[in-house]
């Protein structure tokens, strides 16, 4: 079962803001023995968001989607999710109560009465309009919930809200997946060697150890480091240990310079 991440926002693609979700989600998953399979960044384009969600809903993937669930004109994710499934957008009653409680709380903190039927406060209820059948994802920051549909989990773009909500989903719905696949990763730095010279070894290792992936990360070097390649193996621990030993033996036989990391 693959895990995917969708990040929505013109501000990311324009460079006005630097995305923080990708590295954090990778970290949250790794802490639970899980790994991200794919990620996409989308503009605030309802047609593209709808098409992307239609495709991912058709998969069996677990998908986290960050951004676009507010109530401003550039927030399209809630309607796009409903359209992708061919479902009506309806007001979620518990979500509505959560928003109204938050409005009252903010009024109390500001020391004034609130009118829940004012145009402004009625507009805020749009944040509780989800595709029919959606479940809520609690938001510990301000109690304005995200929503879940078909193993897709929609959270705000604000990291302070999104990240604990993603953790909640993982811990409440997917704890049975945690650390299911034991994983080991080992690598070395190979100096002044072309990747093409190492490719036959990489192919051989993956053929000999089917539960291991081989990776190479070239670097041109800098003022402090010579040109090198990080060459490594990762996967099922027992096979990874054997593959790593075989890799080091072959590097020694080839006479290339390398150091363990």
Secondary structure, DSSP 4 states (H G I P E B T S, - for coil): --EEEEEE-HHHHHTSS---HHHHHHHHHHTTT----EEEEE-S-HHHHHHHHHHHHTS--EEEEES--SSSTT--HHHHHHHHHT--EEE-HHHHHHHHHHHHHHHHHHTS---TTSHHHHHHGGGGEEETT-EEE--TTTS--EEEETTEEEE-S-HHHHHHHHHHHHHHH-GGGTT-S--EEEEEEEES--HHHHHHHHHHHHHH-TTEEEEEEEE---SSS-SEEEEEEEESHHHHHHHHHHHHHHHHHHT--EEE-
